[in-house]
Amino acid sequence: MSDFLRGTGIALATPFNKDGSIDYDGVTSLVNFCIEGNVEYLVVLGTTAESATLSKEEKKNLTAHIVAINNKRLPLVIGVGGNNTSAVVDEIKEVNSSDFDAVLSVVPMYNRPSQEGIYRHYEAINDITTLPVILYNVPSRTATNMTAETTLRLAQLDKIIGIKEAVGDFTQVLQIIKNKPSDFLVISGDDTLALPAVVAGGDGVISVVGQGFPASFSEMIRLGLSGETKKAFEKLYALLPAIDYAFEEGNPAGIKNILKVKGVCDDNLRLPLIPVSDNLAKRIEEFVED
């Protein structure tokens, strides 16, 4: 059912104009660049999209634009998350299942629920959605870690098909891979650890850096999935500087600068995020040119 999620998904950034409005030409350019780079699927309205700064109307318009530009060429996943369970449930109910193939929903942030609270939050989502759901654990942003035990418990629910795991603790990733149901997907949310996770039995990545280097990044993951680990790690080692640069001064500032150097879109952000420093921009430019 969810084989389309094996490989490389791209957590799309949102290009902006200098006045802060959405740069729809830039969105078109980015979507086409990723599709032409042969990635497996696209993720709309994730953290990298600066979705926290987008109004409800902007989200609606941006989503419609991406759906139209994609034109069914690749599967689409939509990010819907928050720390108010009833509001998240209502928003998921509004997702058009003819446009999207799955929902990516983050562990509630800020109010720091218990493991039982996290379970009940996702149980409420599971009970109302017609779409498959990918859990998203990213403690560096949410301040709460969803444990391997909670993830495996949620894996028993019928609509929960996988997890984007960005815990930063590889032991936890291994615990999930070792004990998960056979059809439950473990998708890395960490570009550096994505290939090691795949080699350990994971299913791929939802990547930030992949949109800057879609062809090489997606090929790296496919090589890992097919067991060609030596070739895969050669590609990873070549990409490591880009991964470091992308996150050195925060996401999506780094990846937007990479995309600017590549001529895909500009690097404007919305406050409180700002573009990368001149020093980092120079290093990114030198890396991309090399």
Salt bridges, closest charged atoms under 4 A:
GLU40 OE2 - ARG222 NH1 2.71
GLU50 OE2 - LYS256 NZ 2.64
GLU58 OE2 - ARG270 NH2 2.58
GLU116 OE2 - ARG120 NE 3.02
GLU116 OE1 - ARG153 NH1 2.81
ASP203 OD1 - ARG6 NE 3.11
GLU219 OE1 - ARG222 NE 3.56
GLU228 OE1 - LYS231 NZ 3.63
GLU234 OE2 - LYS230 NZ 2.94
GLU248 OE2 - ARG283 NH2 2.79
ASP267 OD1 - LYS260 NZ 3.77
